[in-house]
C-alpha cells in the first residue's frame, strides 16, 4: 500500500522538501513510491503513534511543542527563569531524531529542520532547491 497524498505532504514538510517543482528533483518522490515495495519500512513511517510510526510521532511532538508554549512563563524577575524551556528543547531534539530517521529510511537528506528556530537558507524555484542548505548539484 502506497503512502497517501496526505502522508506524502507530511513527509515533504517534515524533511523540508518543497511541495512544488519536485519534477526537477524527484528523489524524494521516487523514494516515497519505492517504500511501498518494502512493507516493513513503510509501516515504520505510517504506523500509529502507539506503534511509534514516524509521521504520527513527529505530528505528536509538534502538537506537544505548540502546547508547551503556554507553559513558558517567567517565574522570577531579574535573571529570568523559564522552567518550560527544557521541555521545549527536549521536544525539539526528539523531533529532530525522528525526522533524521525518516530521511534515513527514504535515503534522502533533511533539507530544512522544522524543529529549529533558525531561518531556512534554501528556497524552491522552477529549477528545484537552491540557495544553500544541503543541496548538491544542478
Secondary structure as UniProt FT lines:
FT   HELIX           5..15
FT   TURN            22..24
FT   HELIX           27..34
FT   HELIX           35..37
FT   HELIX           39..46
FT   HELIX           49..51
FT   HELIX           54..68
FT   HELIX           69..71
FT   TURN            77..80
FT   TURN            83..84
FT   HELIX           85..106
FT   TURN            114..115
FT   STRAND          123..125
FT   TURN            126..127
FT   STRAND          128..130
FT   TURN            133..134
//
